[in-house]
Amino acid sequence: MSAAFERCSTEDSGWRPADEATDPHFRTQGRALAVELRRWNASDIAELTAPPNLGEEVGAVLNGRFELTMGDERHELAPGSGILIPPGEARTWRLLSDSGVLYRVFPK
């Protein structure tokens, strides 16, 4: 008896680690999760606030520096840093550098 599998989908985000000129903005979602990869610029976005009912989230900084705030808890993240955020926590991501690339996985 074989199990039925759905096909995976792949997409090019446009981001290349050695190329600062790229402007990635990639978002896709499945049944339960959404994935986002985007460059943040100080001129167009300063922060992102997620609602308190959002489930568990994973974030990773690929470029730049970000601050994550949950209530009175604050985390400063640099390139190569990742974080697992528990469900049910209101959170705010804030860009601390001139630009940055943030990779996030969260419930849709």
C-alpha positions in Angstrom: 0.0 0.0 0.0 1.5 3.3 -1.0 0.8 6.7 0.5 -0.4 9.5 -1.8 1.9 12.6 -1.7 1.2 16.1 -3.0 3.9 17.6 -5.2 6.3 20.2 -3.7 6.4 23.6 -5.3 9.6 25.6 -5.7 10.0 29.3 -6.5 13.0 31.6 -6.9 13.0 34.3 -4.2 15.4 36.5 -6.2 17.8 36.9 -3.2 21.5 36.2 -3.6 23.7 36.5 -0.6 26.6 38.2 -2.4 24.4 40.7 -4.3 23.2 43.6 -2.2 21.4 45.1 -5.2 18.8 42.3 -5.3 15.4 43.2 -4.0 13.8 40.0 -2.8 10.2 39.9 -1.9 9.0 36.4 -1.8 5.9 35.1 -0.1 4.1 31.8 -0.6 1.8 29.7 1.5 0.6 26.2 1.9 -2.3 24.8 3.9 -0.9 25.8 7.3 2.2 27.9 6.8 3.3 31.0 5.1 6.9 31.8 4.1 8.2 35.3 3.5 11.7 36.5 2.5 12.0 40.2 2.0 14.5 43.1 2.1 13.5 45.8 4.4 14.6 49.4 3.8 14.5 52.1 6.4 12.8 54.4 3.8 9.8 52.1 3.2 9.2 50.0 6.3 10.4 50.4 9.8 8.4 47.7 11.7 6.0 44.9 11.4 3.5 44.1 14.2 2.0 40.6 14.3 -1.3 40.0 16.1 -1.3 38.1 19.5 -3.3 35.2 18.0 -0.5 34.4 15.5 0.9 30.9 16.1 4.5 29.8 16.4 6.9 31.7 14.1 10.5 31.1 13.0 12.6 34.0 11.9 16.2 34.3 10.5 18.2 37.3 9.7 20.2 37.0 6.4 21.4 40.6 6.2 21.2 43.7 8.4 20.1 43.9 12.0 16.6 43.5 13.5 15.0 43.8 16.9 12.2 41.6 17.9 10.0 42.7 20.9 7.4 40.6 22.7 5.9 42.4 25.7 8.9 43.4 27.8 11.2 40.8 26.1 13.6 42.2 23.5 16.0 40.4 21.2 18.5 42.0 18.9 19.3 39.8 15.9 22.3 40.0 13.5 23.1 38.2 10.3 23.0 34.4 10.9 20.7 34.7 13.9 17.5 32.8 14.1 14.7 32.8 16.6 11.7 30.6 17.5 8.7 32.6 18.8 6.1 30.8 20.8 2.4 30.9 19.7 0.0 33.4 21.2 2.6 36.2 21.6 2.1 39.6 20.1 5.4 40.6 18.4 7.0 43.5 16.6 9.9 43.2 14.2 11.9 46.4 13.8 14.7 47.2 11.4 17.8 48.6 13.2 20.1 49.0 10.1 19.7 50.9 6.8 18.4 47.7 5.2 18.1 44.0 6.0 16.8 40.7 4.7 14.5 38.7 7.0 13.3 35.2 6.4 10.1 34.2 8.3 7.9 31.1 8.5 4.5 31.5 10.3 0.9 30.2 10.3 -1.2 31.7 7.5 
